[in-house]
Amino acid sequence: MPAATPSRPRIELELHDVYKTFEMGGEPISALRGVDLQVIEGEFIAIMGPSGSGKSTLLHILGLVDSEYQGTYDLGGERVSGRSTDELAPIRNQEIGFVFQAFFLLPHLSILENAALPALYARDRAPDECLAEARTRLEQMGLGHRLDHKPHEISIGQRQRAAIARALINDPRVILADEPTGALDSKTSQEILEIFNDLHRQGATILMVTHDQEVAAAAERNVYVRDGQIHV
């Protein structure tokens, strides 16, 4: 009996020949210059590079926040480049989980309410179901005893855990993290990094912008951005 043919790895994200230009003082500034990038399902990638190299621009395009660029972008095998902001909004909500250095938790809402927001925005579940899922995600982050607290009432590390719970609530295809350990002390950074390692072991696709060599060392692959181009 012939041996089974191994399945080809699934390409989760693919950019081809992507250019992004800004205008500053009437002069064109090239933020990205002919970027090609393939990300395989389940990869954990660290994106590194100096300030102004194009890392944030790259992350905004991958996260469907910026749609004004040249080139093509396929997400999960589906062409998303060329779509309008309104068309991209539900895809971004369902397929992308964001984790930021500054957390972006709404100060007037509880941790539970913050974590539930992406599910509530999706409007495909009843509010009670959204809150129940948020509770589960927060409990997985060790925050079951902090559900009713506001962001200013918990530690910085707990805020980042809450932000990760929020990013996961819609079971996204990809997690994008922008300097998620940048505001944390070394011990808390390691705790947050271990959460990302656990998510990776569970099969999550993660792209993380970082300046920290120790954080980058935890990724399977490092991608370097310099002068708007990728250097592997």
C-alpha positions as YAML, in Angstrom:
chain: A
units: angstrom
residues:
- id: 1
  name: MET
  ca: [0.00, 0.00, 0.00]
- id: 2
  name: PRO
  ca: [1.56, 3.35, -0.98]
- id: 3
  name: ALA
  ca: [2.56, 5.72, 1.79]
- id: 4
  name: ALA
  ca: [0.19, 8.59, 2.46]
- id: 5
  name: THR
  ca: [1.26, 11.86, 0.92]
- id: 6
  name: PRO
  ca: [1.94, 14.40, 3.69]
- id: 7
  name: SER
  ca: [-0.42, 17.35, 3.58]
- id: 8
  name: ARG
  ca: [1.09, 20.66, 2.55]
- id: 9
  name: PRO
  ca: [1.27, 23.30, 5.27]
- id: 10
  name: ARG
  ca: [-1.55, 25.84, 5.04]
- id: 11
  name: ILE
  ca: [-0.53, 29.42, 4.25]
- id: 12
  name: GLU
  ca: [-2.37, 31.59, 6.75]
- id: 13
  name: LEU
  ca: [-1.14, 35.03, 5.63]
- id: 14
  name: GLU
  ca: [0.50, 36.01, 2.37]
- id: 15
  name: LEU
  ca: [1.67, 39.42, 1.22]
- id: 16
  name: HIS
  ca: [3.03, 39.86, -2.29]
- id: 17
  name: ASP
  ca: [4.87, 42.91, -3.60]
- id: 18
  name: VAL
  ca: [3.32, 45.27, -1.05]
- id: 19
  name: TYR
  ca: [4.19, 48.96, -1.20]
- id: 20
  name: LYS
  ca: [3.02, 51.66, 1.18]
- id: 21
  name: THR
  ca: [3.77, 55.36, 0.67]
- id: 22
  name: PHE
  ca: [2.99, 58.30, 2.96]
- id: 23
  name: GLU
  ca: [3.13, 61.98, 2.20]
- id: 24
  name: MET
  ca: [5.06, 64.15, 4.62]
- id: 25
  name: GLY
  ca: [5.53, 67.84, 3.93]
- id: 26
  name: GLY
  ca: [4.50, 67.24, 0.35]
- id: 27
  name: GLU
  ca: [7.20, 64.62, -0.10]
- id: 28
  name: PRO
  ca: [6.48, 60.90, -0.62]
- id: 29
  name: ILE
  ca: [7.89, 58.60, 2.07]
- id: 30
  name: SER
  ca: [8.19, 54.88, 1.30]
- id: 31
  name: ALA
  ca: [7.17, 52.94, 4.42]
- id: 32
  name: LEU
  ca: [7.13, 49.51, 2.72]
- id: 33
  name: ARG
  ca: [8.95, 48.67, -0.49]
- id: 34
  name: GLY
  ca: [7.99, 45.46, -2.27]
- id: 35
  name: VAL
  ca: [7.29, 43.33, 0.80]
- id: 36
  name: ASP
  ca: [6.73, 39.58, 0.32]
- id: 37
  name: LEU
  ca: [5.77, 37.52, 3.36]
- id: 38
  name: GLN
  ca: [4.28, 34.06, 3.88]
- id: 39
  name: VAL
  ca: [3.09, 32.91, 7.31]
- id: 40
  name: ILE
  ca: [2.21, 29.25, 7.80]
- id: 41
  name: GLU
  ca: [-0.73, 28.26, 10.00]
- id: 42
  name: GLY
  ca: [0.46, 27.81, 13.58]
- id: 43
  name: GLU
  ca: [3.71, 29.77, 13.20]
- id: 44
  name: PHE
  ca: [5.02, 32.03, 15.94]
- id: 45
  name: ILE
  ca: [6.94, 34.88, 14.30]
- id: 46
  name: ALA
  ca: [8.81, 37.78, 15.89]
- id: 47
  name: ILE
  ca: [8.99, 40.93, 13.76]
- id: 48
  name: MET
  ca: [12.02, 43.05, 14.59]
- id: 49
  name: GLY
  ca: [13.67, 46.18, 13.28]
- id: 50
  name: PRO
  ca: [14.69, 49.73, 14.24]
- id: 51
  name: SER
  ca: [12.20, 52.54, 14.79]
- id: 52
  name: GLY
  ca: [10.89, 53.83, 11.47]
- id: 53
  name: SER
  ca: [11.73, 50.60, 9.65]
- id: 54
  name: GLY
  ca: [8.12, 49.84, 8.69]
- id: 55
  name: LYS
  ca: [7.19, 47.33, 11.40]
- id: 56
  name: SER
  ca: [4.06, 49.16, 12.56]
- id: 57
  name: THR
  ca: [2.94, 49.81, 8.99]
- id: 58
  name: LEU
  ca: [3.35, 46.11, 8.24]
- id: 59
  name: LEU
  ca: [1.33, 45.15, 11.32]
- id: 60
  name: HIS
  ca: [-1.45, 47.60, 10.42]
- id: 61
  name: ILE
  ca: [-1.76, 46.06, 6.97]
- id: 62
  name: LEU
  ca: [-1.72, 42.51, 8.33]
- id: 63
  name: GLY
  ca: [-4.38, 43.52, 10.87]
- id: 64
  name: LEU
  ca: [-6.64, 45.03, 8.17]
- id: 65
  name: VAL
  ca: [-6.38, 48.43, 9.83]
- id: 66
  name: ASP
  ca: [-4.71, 50.01, 6.78]
- id: 67
  name: SER
  ca: [-6.19, 49.19, 3.38]
- id: 68
  name: GLU
  ca: [-4.43, 51.92, 1.37]
- id: 69
  name: TYR
  ca: [-1.45, 50.09, -0.15]
- id: 70
  name: GLN
  ca: [-0.31, 48.52, -3.38]
- id: 71
  name: GLY
  ca: [0.15, 44.78, -3.76]
- id: 72
  name: THR
  ca: [-1.90, 41.78, -2.65]
- id: 73
  name: TYR
  ca: [-2.81, 40.30, 0.72]
- id: 74
  name: ASP
  ca: [-4.46, 36.90, 1.22]
- id: 75
  name: LEU
  ca: [-5.81, 35.93, 4.65]
- id: 76
  name: GLY
  ca: [-6.68, 32.26, 5.07]
- id: 77
  name: GLY
  ca: [-6.59, 31.84, 1.30]
- id: 78
  name: GLU
  ca: [-9.03, 34.72, 0.74]
- id: 79
  name: ARG
  ca: [-8.01, 37.91, -1.08]
- id: 80
  name: VAL
  ca: [-8.58, 40.87, 1.27]
- id: 81
  name: SER
  ca: [-6.55, 43.56, -0.48]
- id: 82
  name: GLY
  ca: [-8.67, 46.01, -2.44]
- id: 83
  name: ARG
  ca: [-11.65, 45.74, -0.11]
- id: 84
  name: SER
  ca: [-13.33, 48.74, 1.48]
- id: 85
  name: THR
  ca: [-13.05, 49.69, 5.15]
- id: 86
  name: ASP
  ca: [-16.64, 48.56, 5.72]
- id: 87
  name: GLU
  ca: [-15.94, 45.18, 4.12]
- id: 88
  name: LEU
  ca: [-12.77, 44.70, 6.20]
- id: 89
  name: ALA
  ca: [-14.30, 45.60, 9.58]
- id: 90
  name: PRO
  ca: [-16.20, 42.31, 10.19]
- id: 91
  name: ILE
  ca: [-13.26, 40.25, 8.88]
- id: 92
  name: ARG
  ca: [-10.91, 42.07, 11.27]
- id: 93
  name: ASN
  ca: [-13.30, 41.52, 14.18]
- id: 94
  name: GLN
  ca: [-13.66, 37.79, 13.55]
- id: 95
  name: GLU
  ca: [-10.27, 36.79, 12.18]
- id: 96
  name: ILE
  ca: [-7.70, 38.99, 13.94]
- id: 97
  name: GLY
  ca: [-6.95, 39.27, 17.66]
- id: 98
  name: PHE
  ca: [-4.95, 42.34, 18.70]
- id: 99
  name: VAL
  ca: [-2.71, 42.74, 21.77]
- id: 100
  name: PHE
  ca: [-1.04, 46.12, 22.30]
- id: 101
  name: GLN
  ca: [1.64, 47.50, 24.59]
- id: 102
  name: ALA
  ca: [-0.80, 50.13, 25.87]
- id: 103
  name: PHE
  ca: [-3.62, 47.56, 26.43]
- id: 104
  name: PHE
  ca: [-6.39, 49.95, 25.21]
- id: 105
  name: LEU
  ca: [-8.83, 48.78, 27.85]
- id: 106
  name: LEU
  ca: [-11.76, 51.16, 28.29]
- id: 107
  name: PRO
  ca: [-11.38, 52.72, 31.75]
- id: 108
  name: HIS
  ca: [-15.11, 53.00, 32.54]
- id: 109
  name: LEU
  ca: [-15.80, 49.31, 31.87]
- id: 110
  name: SER
  ca: [-15.03, 46.31, 34.04]
- id: 111
  name: ILE
  ca: [-12.44, 43.77, 32.95]
- id: 112
  name: LEU
  ca: [-15.30, 41.40, 32.09]
- id: 113
  name: GLU
  ca: [-17.03, 44.00, 29.93]
- id: 114
  name: ASN
  ca: [-13.76, 44.93, 28.20]
- id: 115
  name: ALA
  ca: [-13.02, 41.32, 27.32]
- id: 116
  name: ALA
  ca: [-16.52, 40.82, 25.93]
- id: 117
  name: LEU
  ca: [-16.43, 43.82, 23.56]
- id: 118
  name: PRO
  ca: [-15.25, 42.11, 20.33]
- id: 119
  name: ALA
  ca: [-17.91, 39.41, 20.74]
- id: 120
  name: LEU
  ca: [-20.59, 42.03, 21.42]
- id: 121
  name: TYR
  ca: [-19.51, 43.98, 18.31]
- id: 122
  name: ALA
  ca: [-19.78, 40.83, 16.18]
- id: 123
  name: ARG
  ca: [-23.50, 40.54, 17.09]
- id: 124
  name: ASP
  ca: [-23.63, 36.83, 16.34]
- id: 125
  name: ARG
  ca: [-24.20, 35.81, 19.97]
- id: 126
  name: ALA
  ca: [-26.54, 36.96, 22.70]
- id: 127
  name: PRO
  ca: [-24.97, 39.40, 25.20]
- id: 128
  name: ASP
  ca: [-25.16, 36.80, 27.97]
- id: 129
  name: GLU
  ca: [-23.22, 34.34, 25.81]
- id: 130
  name: CYS
  ca: [-20.58, 37.00, 25.09]
- id: 131
  name: LEU
  ca: [-20.14, 37.72, 28.79]
- id: 132
  name: ALA
  ca: [-19.98, 34.00, 29.59]
- id: 133
  name: GLU
  ca: [-17.24, 33.50, 27.00]
- id: 134
  name: ALA
  ca: [-15.37, 36.54, 28.34]
- id: 135
  name: ARG
  ca: [-15.58, 35.08, 31.84]
- id: 136
  name: THR
  ca: [-14.12, 31.79, 30.60]
- id: 137
  name: ARG
  ca: [-11.26, 33.52, 28.78]
- id: 138
  name: LEU
  ca: [-10.43, 35.68, 31.81]
- id: 139
  name: GLU
  ca: [-10.50, 32.67, 34.11]
- id: 140
  name: GLN
  ca: [-8.01, 30.98, 31.75]
- id: 141
  name: MET
  ca: [-5.80, 34.04, 32.24]
- id: 142
  name: GLY
  ca: [-6.03, 33.72, 36.03]
- id: 143
  name: LEU
  ca: [-8.34, 36.71, 36.39]
- id: 144
  name: GLY
  ca: [-11.50, 35.01, 37.62]
- id: 145
  name: HIS
  ca: [-11.26, 36.97, 40.88]
- id: 146
  name: ARG
  ca: [-10.93, 40.33, 39.08]
- id: 147
  name: LEU
  ca: [-13.92, 40.28, 36.72]
- id: 148
  name: ASP
  ca: [-15.71, 43.31, 38.19]
- id: 149
  name: HIS
  ca: [-12.59, 45.44, 38.60]
- id: 150
  name: LYS
  ca: [-11.87, 48.42, 36.36]
- id: 151
  name: PRO
  ca: [-8.50, 48.54, 34.55]
- id: 152
  name: HIS
  ca: [-6.98, 51.04, 37.01]
- id: 153
  name: GLU
  ca: [-7.83, 48.68, 39.89]
- id: 154
  name: ILE
  ca: [-5.58, 45.84, 38.68]
- id: 155
  name: SER
  ca: [-1.85, 45.51, 38.02]
- id: 156
  name: ILE
  ca: [-0.19, 46.22, 34.68]
- id: 157
  name: GLY
  ca: [0.43, 42.52, 34.13]
- id: 158
  name: GLN
  ca: [-3.22, 41.74, 34.85]
- id: 159
  name: ARG
  ca: [-4.26, 44.41, 32.34]
- id: 160
  name: GLN
  ca: [-2.20, 42.69, 29.67]
- id: 161
  name: ARG
  ca: [-3.76, 39.34, 30.56]
- id: 162
  name: ALA
  ca: [-7.19, 40.94, 30.20]
- id: 163
  name: ALA
  ca: [-6.17, 42.35, 26.81]
- id: 164
  name: ILE
  ca: [-5.08, 38.87, 25.69]
- id: 165
  name: ALA
  ca: [-8.43, 37.44, 26.85]
- id: 166
  name: ARG
  ca: [-10.19, 40.12, 24.79]
- id: 167
  name: ALA
  ca: [-8.05, 39.25, 21.75]
- id: 168
  name: LEU
  ca: [-9.02, 35.58, 21.99]
- id: 169
  name: ILE
  ca: [-12.76, 35.88, 22.57]
- id: 170
  name: ASN
  ca: [-13.76, 35.46, 18.91]
- id: 171
  name: ASP
  ca: [-11.32, 32.57, 18.41]
- id: 172
  name: PRO
  ca: [-9.36, 34.52, 15.79]
- id: 173
  name: ARG
  ca: [-7.38, 33.05, 12.93]
- id: 174
  name: VAL
  ca: [-4.33, 35.17, 13.78]
- id: 175
  name: ILE
  ca: [-3.03, 36.99, 16.88]
- id: 176
  name: LEU
  ca: [-1.09, 40.20, 16.25]
- id: 177
  name: ALA
  ca: [0.87, 41.55, 19.22]
- id: 178
  name: ASP
  ca: [2.59, 44.95, 19.16]
- id: 179
  name: GLU
  ca: [5.30, 45.11, 21.85]
- id: 180
  name: PRO
  ca: [3.07, 43.21, 24.32]
- id: 181
  name: THR
  ca: [5.83, 43.04, 26.96]
- id: 182
  name: GLY
  ca: [7.20, 46.55, 26.38]
- id: 183
  name: ALA
  ca: [5.50, 48.13, 29.42]
- id: 184
  name: LEU
  ca: [6.15, 45.21, 31.79]
- id: 185
  name: ASP
  ca: [8.91, 44.30, 34.21]
- id: 186
  name: SER
  ca: [11.06, 41.27, 33.43]
- id: 187
  name: LYS
  ca: [9.15, 38.83, 35.65]
- id: 188
  name: THR
  ca: [5.75, 39.86, 34.28]
- id: 189
  name: SER
  ca: [7.14, 39.86, 30.75]
- id: 190
  name: GLN
  ca: [8.13, 36.21, 31.17]
- id: 191
  name: GLU
  ca: [4.66, 35.36, 32.46]
- id: 192
  name: ILE
  ca: [3.02, 37.03, 29.44]
- id: 193
  name: LEU
  ca: [5.48, 35.39, 27.06]
- id: 194
  name: GLU
  ca: [4.60, 32.00, 28.53]
- id: 195
  name: ILE
  ca: [0.95, 32.67, 27.73]
- id: 196
  name: PHE
  ca: [1.91, 33.27, 24.10]
- id: 197
  name: ASN
  ca: [4.03, 30.11, 24.13]
- id: 198
  name: ASP
  ca: [1.03, 28.15, 25.42]
- id: 199
  name: LEU
  ca: [-1.18, 29.62, 22.69]
- id: 200
  name: HIS
  ca: [1.43, 28.67, 20.12]
- id: 201
  name: ARG
  ca: [1.58, 25.10, 21.44]
- id: 202
  name: GLN
  ca: [-2.20, 24.97, 21.07]
- id: 203
  name: GLY
  ca: [-1.86, 25.86, 17.38]
- id: 204
  name: ALA
  ca: [-2.33, 29.64, 17.33]
- id: 205
  name: THR
  ca: [-0.71, 31.70, 14.57]
- id: 206
  name: ILE
  ca: [1.11, 34.61, 16.23]
- id: 207
  name: LEU
  ca: [3.01, 37.59, 14.86]
- id: 208
  name: MET
  ca: [4.69, 39.69, 17.53]
- id: 209
  name: VAL
  ca: [6.51, 42.99, 17.06]
- id: 210
  name: THR
  ca: [9.26, 43.30, 19.65]
- id: 211
  name: HIS
  ca: [12.59, 45.03, 20.33]
- id: 212
  name: ASP
  ca: [13.45, 42.45, 23.00]
- id: 213
  name: GLN
  ca: [15.92, 39.78, 21.87]
- id: 214
  name: GLU
  ca: [14.77, 37.41, 24.63]
- id: 215
  name: VAL
  ca: [11.16, 37.68, 23.48]
- id: 216
  name: ALA
  ca: [12.21, 37.18, 19.87]
- id: 217
  name: ALA
  ca: [14.19, 34.08, 20.85]
- id: 218
  name: ALA
  ca: [10.93, 32.41, 21.95]
- id: 219
  name: ALA
  ca: [9.51, 32.62, 18.41]
- id: 220
  name: GLU
  ca: [10.06, 29.93, 15.77]
- id: 221
  name: ARG
  ca: [11.13, 32.47, 13.20]
- id: 222
  name: ASN
  ca: [12.40, 36.03, 13.26]
- id: 223
  name: VAL
  ca: [11.59, 38.47, 10.47]
- id: 224
  name: TYR
  ca: [13.63, 41.67, 10.27]
- id: 225
  name: VAL
  ca: [12.23, 44.84, 8.73]
- id: 226
  name: ARG
  ca: [14.70, 47.48, 7.62]
- id: 227
  name: ASP
  ca: [14.10, 50.46, 5.33]
- id: 228
  name: GLY
  ca: [10.66, 49.13, 4.41]
- id: 229
  name: GLN
  ca: [11.91, 45.74, 3.30]
- id: 230
  name: ILE
  ca: [11.96, 42.30, 4.90]
- id: 231
  name: HIS
  ca: [15.23, 40.56, 5.66]
- id: 232
  name: VAL
  ca: [14.84, 36.97, 6.87]
...
